[in-house]
Amino acid sequence: MLSSRKLFERRRGRNRYNLKRSARGKVRLSVFRSKMHIYAQVIDDSTGCTLAAASSAEKEFRSQVKNGGNKKAAGEVGSLIAQRAKDAGILNVVFDRGGYAYHGRVEALAKAARDGGLAF
């Protein structure tokens, strides 16, 4: 029997493989979700550089939002990453949810990023 971590790694690898096949040179909006916070970054895989990043653990963000581990905070991080990506000149990305289900905080972040102007 595989551990939950191994199953997560398997799902993440499968998702990443499918993204690389269909990305066609687009940058990747990657999401990491912890118990207390949510993190998002726009990554250019061809150079290995992070072009924009936002998280609920940032100092100025923590003063605005009481809890960084809920859907409201995820929506705020989504709009923040969309704004920072647009400032960097990025409008089209592929959404990398990692091994997480597209539900709850991950879905809230994605919807807010779309509403902020990112296309995926």
C-alpha positions in Angstrom: 0.0 0.0 0.0 1.4 3.4 -1.0 1.5 6.3 1.5 -0.6 9.4 0.9 2.6 11.3 0.1 3.6 8.8 -2.6 0.1 9.0 -4.1 0.3 12.8 -4.1 3.7 12.7 -5.8 2.2 10.4 -8.5 -0.7 12.7 -9.1 1.6 15.7 -9.3 3.9 14.0 -11.8 1.1 12.9 -14.0 -0.4 16.5 -14.0 3.1 18.0 -14.7 3.7 15.6 -17.6 0.4 16.5 -19.2 1.0 20.2 -18.8 4.4 20.0 -20.4 2.9 18.2 -23.4 0.3 20.8 -23.9 2.0 24.0 -22.7 3.7 24.9 -26.1 6.1 27.4 -24.5 3.7 29.1 -22.1 4.7 29.9 -18.6 3.2 27.9 -15.7 1.1 29.2 -12.8 2.1 26.8 -10.0 0.1 26.5 -6.7 1.3 25.2 -3.4 -1.2 24.8 -0.6 -0.2 24.3 3.1 -2.4 24.2 6.1 -1.9 27.8 7.0 -1.1 29.5 3.7 -1.4 29.3 0.0 1.4 30.2 -2.5 1.4 30.9 -6.2 4.2 31.6 -8.6 4.5 32.1 -12.4 7.5 30.0 -13.6 9.2 30.0 -17.0 10.3 26.3 -17.3 12.6 27.0 -20.3 14.9 29.2 -18.1 13.9 27.9 -14.7 13.1 31.4 -13.4 10.2 32.6 -11.3 8.7 35.6 -13.0 6.1 36.6 -10.4 5.1 35.3 -7.0 2.4 35.9 -4.3 1.5 34.2 -1.1 -0.7 34.7 2.0 2.4 34.5 4.1 3.7 37.9 2.9 3.9 40.6 5.6 1.7 43.2 4.0 -0.9 40.5 3.1 -1.1 39.1 6.7 -2.0 42.6 7.9 -5.0 42.7 5.6 -6.3 39.1 5.9 -6.8 37.4 9.3 -6.4 33.8 8.2 -4.2 32.8 5.2 -5.6 29.3 4.9 -9.1 29.8 3.7 -10.9 30.5 0.3 -11.1 34.2 0.9 -7.3 34.5 1.3 -6.8 32.2 -1.8 -9.0 34.6 -3.8 -6.9 37.5 -2.7 -3.6 35.7 -3.6 -5.2 34.9 -7.0 -5.9 38.5 -7.8 -2.5 39.5 -6.5 -0.6 37.0 -8.7 -2.7 38.1 -11.7 -1.7 41.7 -11.1 2.0 40.9 -10.6 2.0 38.7 -13.7 0.3 41.4 -15.8 3.0 43.9 -14.5 5.6 41.4 -15.8 3.9 41.3 -19.2 2.4 37.8 -18.8 -1.2 37.2 -19.9 -1.3 33.5 -20.9 -0.3 30.8 -18.6 -1.0 27.1 -18.0 -2.4 26.3 -14.5 -0.5 23.8 -12.5 -2.6 22.6 -9.6 0.1 20.1 -8.5 -1.4 17.1 -6.9 -4.3 19.0 -5.4 -7.9 18.6 -6.5 -9.4 21.6 -8.4 -11.7 22.4 -5.5 -11.8 24.8 -2.6 -8.8 27.0 -2.2 -7.2 26.0 -5.4 -10.3 26.7 -7.4 -10.8 30.1 -5.6 -7.2 31.1 -6.5 -7.7 30.1 -10.2 -11.0 31.9 -10.5 -9.5 35.1 -9.0 -6.5 34.9 -11.3 -8.9 34.5 -14.3 -10.9 37.5 -13.1 -7.7 39.5 -12.7 -6.8 39.0 -16.4 -4.8 35.8 -16.7 -5.9 33.5 -19.5 -5.7 29.7 -18.9 
